[in-house]
Amino acid sequence: MLSRREFLANGTLASLALSVPGLAFASNKDERKRIILLILRGGMDGLAALPPYADRHYRSGRSKLALPPPNESGGVFDLDGFFGLHPSLAGLHNLFEAGEMVAVAGTAPPYNGRSHFDAQSVLESGALEPHTLRDGWLYRAIETIGDSNEFEHLAMAFGQSVPLVLRGEKSVSSWAPDKFPEPNDDTMARVLDLYNADEVLGPRLRLMMATESMLGDEQGERSIRRSALGQLAESATSFLTHAKGPQFAVLESGGWDTHANQGTGAGSLANRLTALDKVLVKLKSDLGPVWNHTVVLVVTEFGRTVAMNGTRGTDHGVGGAAFLLGGAVKGGRVISDWPGLGPDQLLDGRDLRATIDQRSIFKAVLGEHLGIPAELLDETIFPNSGNVAPLNAIV
Amino acid sequence: MTALTSYRAASHFGLGGSRQDLQAIGNDPVGWVVDQASANHSVEIAGMPDTAVQISRNQSRQQARRQAQRRMSGREDAASVIEDEQRRYRHEIQDALRDTLDLRFEQAINTTAPVKERLAWFWSNHFSVSQAGRQQIISACASFENEAIRSSLDGYFAQMLVKVVSNPVMLLYLDNAQSIGPRSRVGRRRKAGLNENLAREVLELHTLGADGGYTQKDVTALAAILTGWTVGTPQMARLDVKPGQFAFVEAMHEPGAHTLLDKTYKEPGAKQAINALKDLSVHPATARFIATKLVRHFSIDTPALRDIEYLTDYFIKSDGHLPTVHKAVLALTSAWEPANKKLKSPYELVVSTWRGLELPRLSTRREATENVLGTMNHMPFTAPSPAGWPDTNEYWGSPAALKQRIEWGVALGRRLGNRINVMDVASVMLDADTEPVLFRTISRAESPAQGLALLISSPQFQWR
């Protein structure tokens, strides 16, 4: 009986097989561009993560949610004299100081209806209207640069399902932790035979088998705890640093919908931010030299209300924050076209306006980092977006 | 009717092919399916504890902990004593949670009305609640489902909606219990205010749908209308409100009239929200939103417009009479079309496995089940958002998830292969008439363990 690897290499899956045994680390000469997209689902409170502490309406508008200024105990980290970083984001602050982090304030997808699901659909599909495109902008972007035979291996989703941003006609690969014993090669071969006849599930299973062969047995059987962002990020870096690994990874993190008791310098939101900060710092050290060719995009579907709601939390808002990190980022800057927090400056009297279309961030990364031409960005990847200019020279 | 439709009745509409279902179906698959929409069948779970009992118990545990912290403060062993108590408390909650999930699971395995059970799951996912990280409602979610959904399948959607929104679990899950009208007595005294979480999700997820034509003003108005709908706590005893139970507290309710979707609600008290919910429940956008979801569940991920319109019409003409709407969707031609397949969710996969295998021991099932459901992110009442789990093949069928399904099948084969006759169970769990290749593959397995692994892992068993 063939081993699974031989089986893959020999026939059915020859075109997908990556017959490199064990891990082969990317060499220093591997200068392929990487993009890691981290979607914070639920609507991260941008005014807490990236507080405009010097806005004259910040303290009154945020009232009990306001963080102390930089010079006070428990105060924010100062970025540029106007914006600060939440005190839980020490690692991000170091990256900012090192010129490897850009913060974007007052940004959102082109949508202000305050629904998680619609906003996420717009964020991920790249369309102007929710639920109008069935594929995602990152999928379309990769399609424009990828060799169609290799396509599945260019991008991977980490988590139980492939998010819309990476969905399209073809399946991209995904990786989720294993808790069950590995089937033996004979059983797996028979199962594959059954799946070969299934038009929908067959290709997906073959893709998964090819992906697994990349890691080698030792890595593949390592148990990775499910859903914890840190664990997913760890497996993402093992793939991204592989010589034949993907260039694009999408990760998701939940729990940002802080309607009640979100806390300020400490509390539930502060805990989430601390965890996020640790993951991002570790990502840099785990990626090694690959970090220099990487852009990490941290985005969310909307910001939250300026004012605290009746339950010491915040409700769904509009303008939020985004972060770009990585060796390929020209960092140390906050980009904003600040709309202000004054009562008459807010949208519907309650929310920070979004003055930077999130697509302009994505366009900058795809254009400058990957070299995708403007006409593809304006028409194919983000349909009818000619009026949305890429953010100036982010990368 | 052919064997094909009998199998489809059990597998696609019910919870998988099994000996008892195929016997009950006999020669009338459509009749068997459609009858379950009627009041002849109940899927309420006997012995499920009340939400109020569970929530008040969780409340008193939390109170006891706070008291212990005060009592112990300054004592040297305070930390360890409190830690012990915490551990005991966590164990108690985990036990209570497990008991309720077991009851729900056993119901699914044993019910003679699997189509109605599926309908209960559909609505439970429509009105999704999650226990994750919520101390007060943990262990009460299955009770919520029993009280608000399983008991409402024979009535009008309006009744279900009011039961759901007034249930303490929903009021706590979407934060309405703490939402306070800013001009109410409590609001003025404490400078407290609205939390619009529940109001928004009622409009977006429970009734009209995201493109149902409402605005931020409507969200705020419904939030104001819903103020005062809260849950009793031990501290509220003097208001004659019982801990853990629904309560309307006038002192938290935003006074005055509120305008929702161009209609002004002036009623006093809880009646205001009840009337608003009733109007929402029969709104044409609600009818269409629910019709679309039902067709997606029973027919295909991308429902045909004419099916949606057909079902919307039934919903509107019957004022949202659920048995009428359910019957209509269960009898849809496209739902019986063999080409229209849905990938089983992990929970469906597991339940259909146990129904088909007929292995009676709970401990075996529990062990194997918690493992797979946890790994595949489908433990009941842990949906990633208030929208519930997506009902699409795409969501459940990622490459990584498929691999896990197969691995589970293999693990199950190893454990149970020797205890069953694989070809016997295959004859009810798979469609014997249309899958000669699959049956041949299973019959040629090198061992009973591998045979069962192939049965469970096969694409034919993963689809419904």
Interface residues (C-beta under 8 A of the other chain):
Chain A: R41 G42 G113 R114 S115 H116 F117 D118 P130 A157 Q160 S161 V162 R167 S171 S173 S174 W175 A176 P177 D178 K179 F180 P181 E182 P183 D186 T187 M188 R190 V191 D193 L194 Y195 A197 D198 V200 L201 G202 R204 L205 L207 M208 M209 T211 E212 R226 S227 G254 G255 D257 H259 A260 N309 G310 T311 G313 D315 H316 D348
Chain B: G133 L174 D175 Q178 S179 I180 P182 G187 A192 G193 L194 N195 E196 N197 R200 E204 A210 Q216 V219 L343 N371 V372 G374 T375 M376 N377 P384 S385 A387 N393 E394 Y395 W396 G397 S398 P399 A400 A401 L402 K403 Q404 I406 E407 W408 V410 A411 R414 V437 L438 T441 A445 E446 Q450 A453 L454 S457 S458 P459 Q460 Q462
